[in-house]
Amino acid sequence: MDTVVTYLILSFIVSFLLGSIPWGVIVSKLAFKKDLRDEGSGNIGTTNAMRTLGKAGGAAVFALDFGKGLLSGWLAAYVFAPAVAGVPMDIAAADGELLLGISSNPTLNPVALCMALAFAGCALGHIFSPWLKFHGGKGIAVAAACLLFVYGPVGFLIEVAVFAAGVLATRYVSVGSIAAAVVCPLLGLYFYWGNWVAWVIILATALVVIWAHRANIGRLRAGTENRIGSKKKVAQ
């Protein structure tokens, strides 16, 4: 029992800690002698970094944020999930009953839980970084990177296509980001069909990512959100 619970908890905690590394702040301070939180929108993600630090700074922040998502997914897929899979299913189901307060059933796949918890951990760590008093970015780059392992290459490419379509159609980065977050749990119905606890974790994480875009949603409704290529209207 302890083995399964331990690996599930580790999958979340390790991913949360990786996701919580505030690369936007680190890059802006070390390379540009400024704090990204005091620039532009104050957000530590790629979009604000690109606008305030330039293409090189934005690319560096994106690569590092994407990298921590990749590492979270890789550790879940190749370290924690295989360890959980080595435990008999009846024991894993019993652990789930104790840990999650639900009845043991064959749909409680510990591997699916491990992957979903890693996805949640890295996204939530980025959005609620303990190093920044539980503030952070919006979780798109790190979550998308983790999905390469959680959903596999096909699911990842679908998410990228949805994001790109939203941005190209509207010239709003936030629209592409929100669209990708909306599609995420819908894809989860396919990739995690029957693994309902894992799917609920994915759904809840996607909702938090959308919530993190609440200011963008407000500006979209007010018509003050910045489009790609347009002159900046207000601090974003």
N, C-alpha and C positions, 0 to 999 in steps of 0.2 A: 504493500500500500504506500509506504513512504517513498518508494522509488518513483512511482508515477507522479505523485504530488510534487516531489522535489523537482523533477524535470519540467513539469508544467510551469511551476513557479519560476524556475530559472529562465525558461524561455521568455517569460514576460519581463522579468527584472533586468536581465542582460540587455534585451532589446530596448527597454525603457532607458537604461543608462546610456546606451549607444545613441539613441535618439535624442537624448537630452543635451548632448555636446553642442553648444551654441557656436557652430562654425562661422556664422555670419558675424557675430561679435568678435570672435578670435581673429578672423581674417581682416576685418576692418581696423581693429586696433593694432595688430602687428604689422600689417603691410601698408595701411593708409593713415595711421595715426589719428583715427577718429572712431567713434562708437556708432555703429549702424543704427542703434536704437535712437540716436539723436539726429538722424538724417532722414529726409523724406518722410515716409509714413511711420518710421520707427520700427517697421517689421524687420526681422532678421533673415528673411528668406531671399530667394534668388531675384524676384522682381524688383524689390527695393534695392538690393545690392547692385543690380545691373544699372538702375537709374542713378544711383548716388556714387557708386564706386567705379563705374565704367564696365566695359565688356570683360576685361580681364578679371576684375574683382567679382563680377557677377558669375562668370564661368567657374571661378575657384570655389565660390560658395555653393553653387549648384553641384559641382563635382563632389565636394566633401559631404554635403547633405545626402546626395544620391548614394555615395559610398557607404554611409552609415546605415542606410536602408538595405543596401545589398548585403552588408555584413550581418545585419540582423536576420535577414531571410536565410542566408547561407548557414549560419549557426543553427537556426531552427531546423532547416532541412537536412543538414549533414551531421549534426552533433546531437541535439536534443530529441528530435523526432525518431531517429533510429534507436536511441536509447529507450524511449518510451515504447516503441514497436516491439522491442525484445521482451516486454513484459506480457504475460498471458492476458488475453482480452477480458476474461472474467474478473481478473484482479483490477485491470484498468477501469472497468465499468464500476466496480465496487468503490474504487477511489473516487470516481466522479460523483457517485451518489453521496459520499461523505463531504466532498469538497464543494459541490455545486448545489446540493440539496434537492436533487432530482432522482427519480427511480432509475435503477440500472436498466439499460436497454442497449441493443446492438448498434444503435445509431450514434452512441456516445464514443466516437472514434478518438482515441487519445492522440493520434498523429495529427488529425485535423485540428484538434484543440491546441496542440503545440504550435502549429503554424498560425492559427488565428490569434493566439496570444502574442506571438512575436510581432505580427502585423499591428495589433493594438498597442503593444509596448513601444515600438519605435515611433509610431505616429503620436501617441500621447506624450511620450518623452520630449518630442520636438515641440509640441504645442504648450506643454506645461513643464518647461525645464526647471528643475529645482535650483540650478545655478543662476537662474534669472528670476528668482522669487516666483516660480511657477507661471512665468510668462514665456512666450517663445514665438515660433513661426506658425504657419498654417498647415504644415504637414503634407503637402502635395508631393514634393520631390522624394522625401524619405519614404512615404507610404507607397508611391508608385514603384520605387526600387525594390521594396520588400515584396511587392506583388509578383515580381519576376519569379520568385520561389513559391509564393503562396498560391498563385494561379497558374504559374508556368509561363513560357514565352508567348503562347497564344493569348492568354488573358491579359498579359502585360501589354502586348501590342494593340489589343482592342482598347485598353485604357488610354494608351498614347494616341490612338486614332481619334477617340472621342474628345480628348483634350485639344488636339490639333484642330479638329473640325470646329469646336466651339470658339477657339481663338481666331481661326481664319474667317469664320462666318461673321463674327462680331467685332473683331480686333480688341476684345477685352480678355486679358489673361484670366481674370477672375471667373468669367463665364466658362472658359474651358476647364478651369480647376473645379468649379462647382459641378459641372456636367460629369466630369470624371468621377467625382465623389458620389454622385447620384447613381451612376451606372455600376459602381463597385459592388454593392450588395446584390444587384440584379444578376451580375456575373456569378456572384457567390451562390445563387440558387442553382446554377449549373454545376460549378466546380465542387460545391459542398452539399449537394442535394442529399438529404437524409441525415446529415451531420448538423442538426439544428442548433445545438449549443454553440458550435464553432461559427455557424452563420449569424447567430444573434450577436456574437462578439464583433464580427465584421460589420454588421449593420450598425451597431452602436458606435463603432469607431468612425464609420463614414459620416454618421450624423454629427459627431463631434467636429470632424473636419469641415463640414458645411457650416456648423455654428461658428467656427473660427473665422469664417468669411462673412460674418454678420455685418461688419462695417462696409465691406464691398457691396453686399446686397443692398444696404441702405443707400449707398452712392449710386448704384445702378438704378434704383427706383427714383432717385432724385435727379438723375441725369448728369451727375457730376463725376462719375467714374472715369478715369483716364483710359483712353484708347491707345493702342500701340501706334506710334507715329504722330500722335496729336500733341499739341502744346499742353503742358501740365496745367490743370485747372486749380487743383487744391492739393495739399499734402496728402499722399496716399499711403 
